[in-house]
């Protein structure tokens, strides 16, 4: 994916996570319950555009 798009997606993930009142840890836990194998560290990297999604 395009790095600019990845940064924008990450910004949106952070924005909606904060609006929902979730920590990165809690978001990762909720995603894991739904079957997405992701860690808090991965969420953090997505939010800053350092991880491919």
mmCIF file as gemmi writes it, N, C-alpha and C atoms, coordinates in Angstrom:
data_model
loop_
_atom_site.group_PDB
_atom_site.id
_atom_site.type_symbol
_atom_site.label_atom_id
_atom_site.label_alt_id
_atom_site.label_comp_id
_atom_site.label_asym_id
_atom_site.label_entity_id
_atom_site.label_seq_id
_atom_site.pdbx_PDB_ins_code
_atom_site.Cartn_x
_atom_site.Cartn_y
_atom_site.Cartn_z
_atom_site.occupancy
_atom_site.B_iso_or_equiv
_atom_site.pdbx_formal_charge
_atom_site.auth_seq_id
_atom_site.auth_asym_id
_atom_site.pdbx_PDB_model_num
ATOM 1 N N . UNK Axp A 1 ? 0.852 -1.177 0 1 0 ? 1 A 1
ATOM 2 C CA . UNK Axp A 1 ? 0 0 0 1 0 ? 1 A 1
ATOM 3 C C . UNK Axp A 1 ? 0.9 1.243 0 1 0 ? 1 A 1
ATOM 4 N N . UNK Axp A 2 ? 0.383 2.286 -0.471 1 0 ? 2 A 1
ATOM 5 C CA . UNK Axp A 2 ? 1.057 3.581 -0.545 1 0 ? 2 A 1
ATOM 6 C C . UNK Axp A 2 ? 1.32 4.122 0.872 1 0 ? 2 A 1
ATOM 7 N N . UNK Axp A 3 ? 2.556 4.566 1.177 1 0 ? 3 A 1
ATOM 8 C CA . UNK Axp A 3 ? 2.863 5.079 2.52 1 0 ? 3 A 1
ATOM 9 C C . UNK Axp A 3 ? 1.961 6.228 2.964 1 0 ? 3 A 1
ATOM 10 N N . UNK Axp A 4 ? 1.575 7.08 2.036 1 0 ? 4 A 1
ATOM 11 C CA . UNK Axp A 4 ? 0.679 8.196 2.376 1 0 ? 4 A 1
ATOM 12 C C . UNK Axp A 4 ? -0.678 7.658 2.807 1 0 ? 4 A 1
ATOM 13 N N . UNK Axp A 5 ? -1.162 6.665 2.101 1 0 ? 5 A 1
ATOM 14 C CA . UNK Axp A 5 ? -2.456 6.056 2.442 1 0 ? 5 A 1
ATOM 15 C C . UNK Axp A 5 ? -2.356 5.348 3.79 1 0 ? 5 A 1
ATOM 16 N N . UNK Axp A 6 ? -1.238 4.644 4.02 1 0 ? 6 A 1
ATOM 17 C CA . UNK Axp A 6 ? -1.068 3.951 5.296 1 0 ? 6 A 1
ATOM 18 C C . UNK Axp A 6 ? -1.059 4.925 6.469 1 0 ? 6 A 1
ATOM 19 N N . UNK Axp A 7 ? -0.419 6.084 6.307 1 0 ? 7 A 1
ATOM 20 C CA . UNK Axp A 7 ? -0.424 7.091 7.368 1 0 ? 7 A 1
ATOM 21 C C . UNK Axp A 7 ? -1.837 7.611 7.614 1 0 ? 7 A 1
ATOM 22 N N . UNK Axp A 8 ? -2.576 7.846 6.541 1 0 ? 8 A 1
ATOM 23 C CA . UNK Axp A 8 ? -3.941 8.359 6.676 1 0 ? 8 A 1
ATOM 24 C C . UNK Axp A 8 ? -4.845 7.321 7.349 1 0 ? 8 A 1
ATOM 25 N N . UNK Axp A 9 ? -4.704 6.074 6.967 1 0 ? 9 A 1
ATOM 26 C CA . UNK Axp A 9 ? -5.484 5.01 7.605 1 0 ? 9 A 1
ATOM 27 C C . UNK Axp A 9 ? -5.131 4.95 9.089 1 0 ? 9 A 1
ATOM 28 N N . UNK Axp A 10 ? -3.846 5.026 9.4 1 0 ? 10 A 1
ATOM 29 C CA . UNK Axp A 10 ? -3.406 5.004 10.792 1 0 ? 10 A 1
ATOM 30 C C . UNK Axp A 10 ? -3.975 6.16 11.595 1 0 ? 10 A 1
ATOM 31 N N . UNK Axp A 11 ? -4.005 7.34 10.994 1 0 ? 11 A 1
ATOM 32 C CA . UNK Axp A 11 ? -4.589 8.501 11.671 1 0 ? 11 A 1
ATOM 33 C C . UNK Axp A 11 ? -6.063 8.258 11.962 1 0 ? 11 A 1
ATOM 34 N N . UNK Axp A 12 ? -6.753 7.65 11.017 1 0 ? 12 A 1
ATOM 35 C CA . UNK Axp A 12 ? -8.175 7.352 11.215 1 0 ? 12 A 1
ATOM 36 C C . UNK Axp A 12 ? -8.379 6.296 12.29 1 0 ? 12 A 1
ATOM 37 N N . UNK Axp A 13 ? -7.535 5.272 12.316 1 0 ? 13 A 1
ATOM 38 C CA . UNK Axp A 13 ? -7.627 4.25 13.359 1 0 ? 13 A 1
ATOM 39 C C . UNK Axp A 13 ? -7.491 4.917 14.726 1 0 ? 13 A 1
ATOM 40 N N . UNK Axp A 14 ? -6.484 5.774 14.864 1 0 ? 14 A 1
ATOM 41 C CA . UNK Axp A 14 ? -6.26 6.469 16.14 1 0 ? 14 A 1
ATOM 42 C C . UNK Axp A 14 ? -7.449 7.349 16.508 1 0 ? 14 A 1
ATOM 43 N N . UNK Axp A 15 ? -7.945 8.114 15.542 1 0 ? 15 A 1
ATOM 44 C CA . UNK Axp A 15 ? -9.063 9.013 15.795 1 0 ? 15 A 1
ATOM 45 C C . UNK Axp A 15 ? -10.288 8.24 16.293 1 0 ? 15 A 1
ATOM 46 N N . UNK Axp A 16 ? -10.642 7.173 15.593 1 0 ? 16 A 1
ATOM 47 C CA . UNK Axp A 16 ? -11.835 6.414 15.972 1 0 ? 16 A 1
ATOM 48 C C . UNK Axp A 16 ? -11.619 5.622 17.266 1 0 ? 16 A 1
ATOM 49 N N . UNK Axp A 17 ? -10.37 5.157 17.496 1 0 ? 17 A 1
ATOM 50 C CA . UNK Axp A 17 ? -10.065 4.463 18.746 1 0 ? 17 A 1
ATOM 51 C C . UNK Axp A 17 ? -10.257 5.412 19.931 1 0 ? 17 A 1
ATOM 52 N N . UNK Axp A 18 ? -9.746 6.633 19.798 1 0 ? 18 A 1
ATOM 53 C CA . UNK Axp A 18 ? -9.884 7.614 20.873 1 0 ? 18 A 1
ATOM 54 C C . UNK Axp A 18 ? -11.34 8.027 21.064 1 0 ? 18 A 1
ATOM 55 N N . UNK Axp A 19 ? -12.074 8.173 19.978 1 0 ? 19 A 1
ATOM 56 C CA . UNK Axp A 19 ? -13.497 8.522 20.09 1 0 ? 19 A 1
ATOM 57 C C . UNK Axp A 19 ? -14.273 7.437 20.825 1 0 ? 19 A 1
ATOM 58 N N . UNK Axp A 20 ? -13.838 6.189 20.644 1 0 ? 20 A 1
ATOM 59 C CA . UNK Axp A 20 ? -14.497 5.061 21.309 1 0 ? 20 A 1
ATOM 60 C C . UNK Axp A 20 ? -14.017 4.898 22.747 1 0 ? 20 A 1
ATOM 61 N N . UNK Axp A 21 ? -13.007 5.693 23.144 1 0 ? 21 A 1
ATOM 62 C CA . UNK Axp A 21 ? -12.502 5.625 24.504 1 0 ? 21 A 1
ATOM 63 C C . UNK Axp A 21 ? -11.668 4.379 24.777 1 0 ? 21 A 1
ATOM 64 N N . UNK Axp A 22 ? -11.013 3.879 23.74 1 0 ? 22 A 1
ATOM 65 C CA . UNK Axp A 22 ? -10.221 2.661 23.878 1 0 ? 22 A 1
ATOM 66 C C . UNK Axp A 22 ? -8.73 2.96 23.911 1 0 ? 22 A 1
ATOM 67 N N . UNK Axp A 23 ? -8.006 2.186 24.692 1 0 ? 23 A 1
ATOM 68 C CA . UNK Axp A 23 ? -6.554 2.222 24.632 1 0 ? 23 A 1
ATOM 69 C C . UNK Axp A 23 ? -6.122 1.313 23.48 1 0 ? 23 A 1
ATOM 70 N N . UNK Axp A 24 ? -4.866 1.422 23.095 1 0 ? 24 A 1
ATOM 71 C CA . UNK Axp A 24 ? -4.347 0.52 22.063 1 0 ? 24 A 1
ATOM 72 C C . UNK Axp A 24 ? -4.454 -0.922 22.546 1 0 ? 24 A 1
ATOM 73 N N . UNK Axp A 25 ? -4.179 -1.14 23.814 1 0 ? 25 A 1
ATOM 74 C CA . UNK Axp A 25 ? -4.254 -2.481 24.401 1 0 ? 25 A 1
ATOM 75 C C . UNK Axp A 25 ? -5.666 -3.05 24.301 1 0 ? 25 A 1
ATOM 76 N N . UNK Axp A 26 ? -6.645 -2.216 24.642 1 0 ? 26 A 1
ATOM 77 C CA . UNK Axp A 26 ? -8.048 -2.67 24.624 1 0 ? 26 A 1
ATOM 78 C C . UNK Axp A 26 ? -8.524 -2.922 23.197 1 0 ? 26 A 1
ATOM 79 N N . UNK Axp A 27 ? -8.117 -2.065 22.263 1 0 ? 27 A 1
ATOM 80 C CA . UNK Axp A 27 ? -8.482 -2.278 20.863 1 0 ? 27 A 1
ATOM 81 C C . UNK Axp A 27 ? -7.898 -3.597 20.364 1 0 ? 27 A 1
ATOM 82 N N . UNK Axp A 28 ? -6.634 -3.847 20.671 1 0 ? 28 A 1
ATOM 83 C CA . UNK Axp A 28 ? -6.001 -5.099 20.255 1 0 ? 28 A 1
ATOM 84 C C . UNK Axp A 28 ? -6.744 -6.296 20.852 1 0 ? 28 A 1
ATOM 85 N N . UNK Axp A 29 ? -7.13 -6.204 22.125 1 0 ? 29 A 1
ATOM 86 C CA . UNK Axp A 29 ? -7.858 -7.296 22.777 1 0 ? 29 A 1
ATOM 87 C C . UNK Axp A 29 ? -9.202 -7.55 22.1 1 0 ? 29 A 1
ATOM 88 N N . UNK Axp A 30 ? -9.92 -6.478 21.776 1 0 ? 30 A 1
ATOM 89 C CA . UNK Axp A 30 ? -11.217 -6.629 21.099 1 0 ? 30 A 1
ATOM 90 C C . UNK Axp A 30 ? -11.042 -7.267 19.718 1 0 ? 30 A 1
ATOM 91 N N . UNK Axp A 31 ? -10.001 -6.853 19.005 1 0 ? 31 A 1
ATOM 92 C CA . UNK Axp A 31 ? -9.745 -7.435 17.692 1 0 ? 31 A 1
ATOM 93 C C . UNK Axp A 31 ? -9.371 -8.907 17.804 1 0 ? 31 A 1
ATOM 94 N N . UNK Axp A 32 ? -8.608 -9.265 18.844 1 0 ? 32 A 1
ATOM 95 C CA . UNK Axp A 32 ? -8.227 -10.66 19.051 1 0 ? 32 A 1
ATOM 96 C C . UNK Axp A 32 ? -9.446 -11.529 19.306 1 0 ? 32 A 1
ATOM 97 N N . UNK Axp A 33 ? -10.408 -11.017 20.071 1 0 ? 33 A 1
ATOM 98 C CA . UNK Axp A 33 ? -11.638 -11.76 20.344 1 0 ? 33 A 1
ATOM 99 C C . UNK Axp A 33 ? -12.396 -12.033 19.038 1 0 ? 33 A 1
ATOM 100 N N . UNK Axp A 34 ? -12.289 -11.096 18.103 1 0 ? 34 A 1
ATOM 101 C CA . UNK Axp A 34 ? -12.967 -11.237 16.808 1 0 ? 34 A 1
ATOM 102 C C . UNK Axp A 34 ? -12.157 -12.067 15.806 1 0 ? 34 A 1
ATOM 103 N N . UNK Axp A 35 ? -10.985 -12.569 16.227 1 0 ? 35 A 1
ATOM 104 C CA . UNK Axp A 35 ? -10.21 -13.449 15.367 1 0 ? 35 A 1
ATOM 105 C C . UNK Axp A 35 ? -9.059 -12.796 14.628 1 0 ? 35 A 1
ATOM 106 N N . UNK Axp A 36 ? -8.769 -11.537 14.936 1 0 ? 36 A 1
ATOM 107 C CA . UNK Axp A 36 ? -7.657 -10.83 14.295 1 0 ? 36 A 1
ATOM 108 C C . UNK Axp A 36 ? -6.435 -10.939 15.191 1 0 ? 36 A 1
ATOM 109 N N . UNK Axp A 37 ? -5.404 -11.606 14.715 1 0 ? 37 A 1
ATOM 110 C CA . UNK Axp A 37 ? -4.195 -11.812 15.517 1 0 ? 37 A 1
ATOM 111 C C . UNK Axp A 37 ? -3.337 -10.546 15.469 1 0 ? 37 A 1
ATOM 112 N N . UNK Axp A 38 ? -3.536 -9.659 16.445 1 0 ? 38 A 1
ATOM 113 C CA . UNK Axp A 38 ? -2.841 -8.368 16.466 1 0 ? 38 A 1
ATOM 114 C C . UNK Axp A 38 ? -2.448 -8.021 17.898 1 0 ? 38 A 1
ATOM 115 N N . UNK Axp A 39 ? -1.342 -7.351 18.041 1 0 ? 39 A 1
ATOM 116 C CA . UNK Axp A 39 ? -0.859 -6.939 19.361 1 0 ? 39 A 1
ATOM 117 C C . UNK Axp A 39 ? -1.006 -5.431 19.521 1 0 ? 39 A 1
ATOM 118 N N . UNK Axp A 40 ? -0.817 -4.954 20.749 1 0 ? 40 A 1
ATOM 119 C CA . UNK Axp A 40 ? -0.851 -3.515 20.997 1 0 ? 40 A 1
ATOM 120 C C . UNK Axp A 40 ? 0.255 -2.825 20.211 1 0 ? 40 A 1
ATOM 121 N N . UNK Axp A 41 ? 1.403 -3.45 20.14 1 0 ? 41 A 1
ATOM 122 C CA . UNK Axp A 41 ? 2.523 -2.891 19.396 1 0 ? 41 A 1
ATOM 123 C C . UNK Axp A 41 ? 2.167 -2.736 17.908 1 0 ? 41 A 1
ATOM 124 N N . UNK Axp A 42 ? 1.47 -3.707 17.363 1 0 ? 42 A 1
ATOM 125 C CA . UNK Axp A 42 ? 1.056 -3.628 15.96 1 0 ? 42 A 1
ATOM 126 C C . UNK Axp A 42 ? 0.07 -2.48 15.755 1 0 ? 42 A 1
ATOM 127 N N . UNK Axp A 43 ? -0.861 -2.304 16.689 1 0 ? 43 A 1
ATOM 128 C CA . UNK Axp A 43 ? -1.818 -1.193 16.606 1 0 ? 43 A 1
ATOM 129 C C . UNK Axp A 43 ? -1.052 0.128 16.609 1 0 ? 43 A 1
ATOM 130 N N . UNK Axp A 44 ? -0.073 0.252 17.496 1 0 ? 44 A 1
ATOM 131 C CA . UNK Axp A 44 ? 0.723 1.484 17.584 1 0 ? 44 A 1
ATOM 132 C C . UNK Axp A 44 ? 1.433 1.753 16.263 1 0 ? 44 A 1
ATOM 133 N N . UNK Axp A 45 ? 2.011 0.729 15.664 1 0 ? 45 A 1
ATOM 134 C CA . UNK Axp A 45 ? 2.731 0.906 14.4 1 0 ? 45 A 1
ATOM 135 C C . UNK Axp A 45 ? 1.782 1.259 13.257 1 0 ? 45 A 1
ATOM 136 N N . UNK Axp A 46 ? 0.588 0.693 13.261 1 0 ? 46 A 1
ATOM 137 C CA . UNK Axp A 46 ? -0.406 1.045 12.245 1 0 ? 46 A 1
ATOM 138 C C . UNK Axp A 46 ? -0.777 2.513 12.37 1 0 ? 46 A 1
ATOM 139 N N . UNK Axp A 47 ? -0.973 2.971 13.608 1 0 ? 47 A 1
ATOM 140 C CA . UNK Axp A 47 ? -1.381 4.353 13.841 1 0 ? 47 A 1
ATOM 141 C C . UNK Axp A 47 ? -0.356 5.366 13.342 1 0 ? 47 A 1
ATOM 142 N N . UNK Axp A 48 ? 0.902 5.006 13.336 1 0 ? 48 A 1
ATOM 143 C CA . UNK Axp A 48 ? 1.938 5.95 12.862 1 0 ? 48 A 1
ATOM 144 C C . UNK Axp A 48 ? 2.409 5.618 11.449 1 0 ? 48 A 1
ATOM 145 N N . UNK Axp A 49 ? 1.77 4.656 10.803 1 0 ? 49 A 1
ATOM 146 C CA . UNK Axp A 49 ? 2.091 4.338 9.42 1 0 ? 49 A 1
ATOM 147 C C . UNK Axp A 49 ? 3.355 3.521 9.229 1 0 ? 49 A 1
ATOM 148 N N . UNK Axp A 50 ? 3.802 2.823 10.28 1 0 ? 50 A 1
ATOM 149 C CA . UNK Axp A 50 ? 5.025 2.025 10.185 1 0 ? 50 A 1
ATOM 150 C C . UNK Axp A 50 ? 4.769 0.565 9.881 1 0 ? 50 A 1
ATOM 151 N N . UNK Axp A 51 ? 3.512 0.155 9.859 1 0 ? 51 A 1
ATOM 152 C CA . UNK Axp A 51 ? 3.188 -1.251 9.613 1 0 ? 51 A 1
ATOM 153 C C . UNK Axp A 51 ? 2.238 -1.348 8.435 1 0 ? 51 A 1
ATOM 154 N N . UNK Axp A 52 ? 2.546 -2.277 7.543 1 0 ? 52 A 1
ATOM 155 C CA . UNK Axp A 52 ? 1.678 -2.506 6.392 1 0 ? 52 A 1
ATOM 156 C C . UNK Axp A 52 ? 0.38 -3.159 6.866 1 0 ? 52 A 1
ATOM 157 N N . UNK Axp A 53 ? -0.708 -2.726 6.263 1 0 ? 53 A 1
ATOM 158 C CA . UNK Axp A 53 ? -2.005 -3.302 6.624 1 0 ? 53 A 1
ATOM 159 C C . UNK Axp A 53 ? -2.677 -3.894 5.414 1 0 ? 53 A 1
